[in-house]
Amino acid sequence: MNKILSVVMLLTISTILYAQKDVTRFLGIPVDGSKSEMIQKLKAKGYRYNSTLDCLEGEFNGSQVYLSVVTNNNNKVWRIAVIDVNDTNETNIKIRFNNLCQQFKKNKKYISMEHDYTLAEEEDIERQMLLHKKRYQAAFYQLPTIIESRANILPDSLRHIVKIMPDDTDQIKVQKYSINMLLSKYPIEKINNLTKNEQEQLVTEMMDSIFKKSVWFMIDKKDYGKYHIKMFYDNEYNHSNGEDL
């Protein structure tokens, strides 16, 4: 048992986004496939296609937005961009940005590498963006799907630990998912005898996929004193990475 827990702690730092096919989802839809397929799936969710702008329109998280489906050179979807239709002033955009930070932080499906992205009330974003080219953005990562059937074979003591762990901190979220991801790769009898090589390989694989399910948003400046939010659901598995060079 001590060996299992030590491996879990080893993976805690890196086990966030493992599983090649476990891609980023938008409204439950995998950010994958062709553009036409994605548009049809989004239309089924109630969004309307605007042929002039080549995007979809509708409501998302309480705001009117445009949805842009972005593809790579192989015409596979790698990003859904969510852009506010309506601009707002500096005070309101800070409130909206901070609200989004809190919503993502409280959502059990996400984890962040930063402790806190929220903006202070006195932050002068107009000046900072104009004079210092500062970017205001926050990045989160979708946690992999738990495979319940694997979790059910945990030893009683370890299952008890998972059950009583609260989900109110990113560290605890990662520890719980570490246990599940460990079990998704190795049978329980194998975990007790993982070699150093296997441990290192597992950590490397997980580190490689840590940024593959990115969801991030930023404040975008329009005209003077006017701002809106741009949000991006990225499937980095499909993102072009210099293959055509």
HURA-V13159 format. One record per residue. N is the residue number from 0. OMEGA is omega in whole degrees, -180 to 180 (* if undefined). Layout:
n:N omega:OMEGA
n:N omega:OMEGA
//
This chain:
n:0 omega:179
n:1 omega:-180
n:2 omega:178
n:3 omega:-178
n:4 omega:179
n:5 omega:177
n:6 omega:178
n:7 omega:180
n:8 omega:176
n:9 omega:-178
n:10 omega:-174
n:11 omega:-177
n:12 omega:-171
n:13 omega:-174
n:14 omega:-180
n:15 omega:-170
n:16 omega:-178
n:17 omega:176
n:18 omega:-173
n:19 omega:-175
n:20 omega:-179
n:21 omega:-173
n:22 omega:177
n:23 omega:178
n:24 omega:174
n:25 omega:-175
n:26 omega:179
n:27 omega:-179
n:28 omega:176
n:29 omega:177
n:30 omega:-171
n:31 omega:178
n:32 omega:-178
n:33 omega:180
n:34 omega:-179
n:35 omega:178
n:36 omega:-180
n:37 omega:179
n:38 omega:179
n:39 omega:179
n:40 omega:179
n:41 omega:176
n:42 omega:177
n:43 omega:177
n:44 omega:177
n:45 omega:179
n:46 omega:-177
n:47 omega:-180
n:48 omega:177
n:49 omega:-175
n:50 omega:179
n:51 omega:-179
n:52 omega:-175
n:53 omega:177
n:54 omega:176
n:55 omega:-179
n:56 omega:177
n:57 omega:-178
n:58 omega:176
n:59 omega:179
n:60 omega:175
n:61 omega:-179
n:62 omega:174
n:63 omega:-174
n:64 omega:165
n:65 omega:174
n:66 omega:178
n:67 omega:180
n:68 omega:-175
n:69 omega:-178
n:70 omega:175
n:71 omega:-177
n:72 omega:177
n:73 omega:179
n:74 omega:173
n:75 omega:-179
n:76 omega:176
n:77 omega:-179
n:78 omega:165
n:79 omega:178
n:80 omega:-179
n:81 omega:-172
n:82 omega:178
n:83 omega:175
n:84 omega:-174
n:85 omega:175
n:86 omega:178
n:87 omega:-177
n:88 omega:-174
n:89 omega:-179
n:90 omega:-177
n:91 omega:-179
n:92 omega:176
n:93 omega:178
n:94 omega:-180
n:95 omega:179
n:96 omega:-179
n:97 omega:178
n:98 omega:178
n:99 omega:178
n:100 omega:-179
n:101 omega:180
n:102 omega:179
n:103 omega:-178
n:104 omega:-178
n:105 omega:-177
n:106 omega:-176
n:107 omega:-179
n:108 omega:-173
n:109 omega:173
n:110 omega:-179
n:111 omega:176
n:112 omega:-179
n:113 omega:180
n:114 omega:-174
n:115 omega:178
n:116 omega:-172
n:117 omega:-178
n:118 omega:177
n:119 omega:-178
n:120 omega:-177
n:121 omega:-180
n:122 omega:-180
n:123 omega:-174
n:124 omega:178
n:125 omega:-179
n:126 omega:-177
n:127 omega:-180
n:128 omega:-177
n:129 omega:-174
n:130 omega:-174
n:131 omega:178
n:132 omega:-178
n:133 omega:176
n:134 omega:176
n:135 omega:-179
n:136 omega:179
n:137 omega:-177
n:138 omega:177
n:139 omega:-177
n:140 omega:178
n:141 omega:177
n:142 omega:180
n:143 omega:180
n:144 omega:176
n:145 omega:175
n:146 omega:-172
n:147 omega:-178
n:148 omega:177
n:149 omega:-179
n:150 omega:-177
n:151 omega:-179
n:152 omega:176
n:153 omega:171
n:154 omega:-176
n:155 omega:-177
n:156 omega:-180
n:157 omega:177
n:158 omega:178
n:159 omega:179
n:160 omega:-180
n:161 omega:-176
n:162 omega:-175
n:163 omega:179
n:164 omega:174
n:165 omega:179
n:166 omega:-171
n:167 omega:176
n:168 omega:180
n:169 omega:-179
n:170 omega:180
n:171 omega:177
n:172 omega:-178
n:173 omega:179
n:174 omega:180
n:175 omega:179
n:176 omega:177
n:177 omega:180
n:178 omega:-179
n:179 omega:179
n:180 omega:176
n:181 omega:-179
n:182 omega:180
n:183 omega:-179
n:184 omega:-176
n:185 omega:173
n:186 omega:-174
n:187 omega:-179
n:188 omega:-180
n:189 omega:-176
n:190 omega:-179
n:191 omega:-173
n:192 omega:178
n:193 omega:176
n:194 omega:178
n:195 omega:178
n:196 omega:-179
n:197 omega:177
n:198 omega:-179
n:199 omega:179
n:200 omega:-180
n:201 omega:179
n:202 omega:180
n:203 omega:180
n:204 omega:-178
n:205 omega:177
n:206 omega:-180
n:207 omega:-177
n:208 omega:-172
n:209 omega:-178
n:210 omega:-175
n:211 omega:-178
n:212 omega:-174
n:213 omega:171
n:214 omega:-176
n:215 omega:-180
n:216 omega:-176
n:217 omega:172
n:218 omega:179
n:219 omega:-179
n:220 omega:178
n:221 omega:175
n:222 omega:-179
n:223 omega:177
n:224 omega:-179
n:225 omega:-175
n:226 omega:168
n:227 omega:-179
n:228 omega:169
n:229 omega:-179
n:230 omega:-175
n:231 omega:173
n:232 omega:-171
n:233 omega:170
n:234 omega:-174
n:235 omega:175
n:236 omega:-177
n:237 omega:-177
n:238 omega:177
n:239 omega:-175
n:240 omega:177
n:241 omega:-178
n:242 omega:-176
n:243 omega:-178
n:244 omega:*
//
